[in-house]
Amino acid sequence: MVIEAKDIHSKDPFHERESRTRSETLAQLAVNARNLMFAHGLLASFALGIYGDVARIVRFDRACAVASPPFSLKSADGLKLAREFLWRFVHPWEGGPGSVLGCDPTLRKMTPTDEEWLVGRLGDKATEVLCGVDLNDGRCVKVWDEGDDGHYKTFMLFKLLNVNARLFSRATMVWLGIEDTREGGVDSCASKPAVLRVIKEAWRQVVRTPEQKFYERLKETIPEDEWIGLPCLLHGGDVGGRDVRRWKAACTGEVRVGDDGLVGTSHTVRTSDSDGAGTSGVPVDDARPPYPMHRTWSCRLSVGEKSEYRERSHMRLVVDIVGRPLWRFKSTKELVLAMYDAIRGHRLAMTFGGVMHKDVSHGNILIVDSTVSGDQVSRGILTDYDYSAMTLQPPTNKAVTTHLDSVEFHPLEKVGGAEGQIAMKERTGTYYFMALELLDMEEDALHDVQHDLESFYWVLIWIVLRHTAHTHPQGRLACDTVFKLGSDTTSRAMKRDFVMQKKPVCVFDNAPFTTLLMKFKKLVSRTPYISGRFLDDPAPLTYDTVLPLFEEAINSTGWPENDAALPFAPPMVTTSGHYDGVKGKNKRVFSDDAVETASTLNTEGTGLESGATGGSSTRPRKARRQKQLSGANSKSWMPVRADIAFPGDVAAGQNPA
């Protein structure tokens, strides 16, 4: 819990007035809440703010934050309320010893026994795999397969691979881990080598199709002998959906298999007695369990049912392939091979499954060292289908890959919100890599294959400008010159200038790679949006035009060896967001791992900044067809409400019994 104390009431940040101090205090509260949630795997976090002789209780989750009305610490009622909240905070409805309100009952910290077993299970690989890993940060999680609420597998998560550090967001965390195969103290797989897995946790918007549905479509439609460039889902699903089912059953007294002790024919409400000593186990027949914690409810409770589309649901998925980020390539040829297979995977997903990725970025393409998919070896994979869309039915022919105007896609889930608000979420992409046409607010464009293929190009340029020895005259400032954040007009203009320049950007002593970059740029420059007004024969990007460029480059001679990625030494950035050389005070830098929070300098990735577009971005524009491809991350949102309490969570003077 965060406890913040200010000396006077006027420093209460939830007053209506706007001020710099108020914004900074709110931001600091959110930063502390975010850090607690990431460090301990919390589903929600709480803050107790004391401002002079009044206090407020604030609750943060992945959708928004809400605050209680102020209450006086000099009154008997106010002190009783504070005591009631603190008692309930350390006596949550679910959780083992030491749990507090907001803890995830499906997660626990690794014990010394777990650590010892993990090291032994990894065997000869332990030294390499655990290099630089602090097992004190490890955790054990339960993973349920979709449709099987009664049985779960336990996975040990010991190395954090990637994280989206924003508070009000998907908050994606990607871990390296292995399955805990111990049963009753006996390891049933002790004779088999441990297999590393990737475990992803994220909070999807409830209006979006759950990610496992896309994996299911791919597995059902792509022939095994053609599978390449794509990961395979092994376990997992929507933990939030499971939690809602448990909650609904508990409200009606239904007994379910695998309910983890949540439900029964009568329920128990934990209360505190008059002198503060805790008592529990008081049966109340009409007691209603608290709202699910793995699916947010805060927007609906604070704003109303119309805001249900802002809610988020906790996902936990286990996939089979472990890879490296693009910016850690060991050679430029390895980089090109990984990109090539990722594009092939994109083609398979669209051609066979009717799945459009819609968020091609440098973080969603991984280099694979050695993984066999069917009869082929994937050297790179395209991951992360949070914002994808798929056709109502799998395609019957390959025409779907180039003409989407007449193709019906699954619409966004119709929940609570107004049609126009949901439609705004239908455009998505990681801002830096979005196609120029999708950055144009005046264009009435559908997200198409050509836009994802253009995103592959911008990903390649991003990596080149940051991690190779190139000829761009701006040197290490080149990436900031080409990729602008925030202004769509400026972003489009800089990208357009780059592709229309006659002088190419070359990679020193690397003719095959330079040739690929030049030819790919030429294709992008001839697309209808960029050159349609100047050329008689503009051509959209297609698989048949892009993939041969990679094949030609891969088969060329003259590739250098061991030309691994150069470390990126970014220019220093002031806290106001301006580049200012290499030295100076109050400077910060952007690394590849921080791209998703690149627009959150002033609030440390809390999502409180105005109009932030870090990570996947929504581009609001009129929709040519409301039910076309599903969309993106909403703008960060924090309703400051002073009149809402959470039944079963924060007792704002009301006993839920």
Secondary structure, 3 states (H helix, E strand, C coil): CEEEEECCHHHCCCCCCCCHHHHHHHHHHHHHHHHHHHHHCCCCEEEEEEECCEEEEEEECCCCEEECCCEECCCHHHHHHHHHHHHHHCCCCCCCCCCCCCCCCCEEECCHHHHHHHHHHHHHHHHHHCCCCCHHHCEEEEEECCCCCCCEEEEEEEEEEEECCCCCCCCCEEEEEEECCEECCEECCCCCCCCCEEEEEEEEECCCCCHHHHHHHHHHHCCHHHCCCCCCEEEEEEHHHHHHHHHHHHHHCCCCCCCCCCCCCCEEEEEECCCCCEEEEEEECCCCCCCCCCECCHHHHHCCHHHHHHCEEEEEEEECCCCEEHHHCCCHHHHHHHHHHHHHHHHHHHHHHCEECCCCCCCCEEECCCCEECCEECCEEECCCCCCEEECCCCCCHHHHCCCCCCCECCCCCCCCCHHHHHHHHCCCEHHHCCHHHHCCCCCCCCCHHHHHHHHHHHHHHHHHHHCCECCCCHHHHHHHHCCCCCHHHHHHHHHHHHHCCCCCCECCCHHHHHHHHHHHHHHHCCHHHHCCCCCCCCCCCHHHHHHHHHHHHCCCCCCCCCCCCCCCCCCEECCCCECCCCCCCEECCCHHHHHHCCCHHHCCCCCCCCCCCCECCCCCCCCCCCCCCCCCCCCCCCCCCCCCECCCECCCCCCC
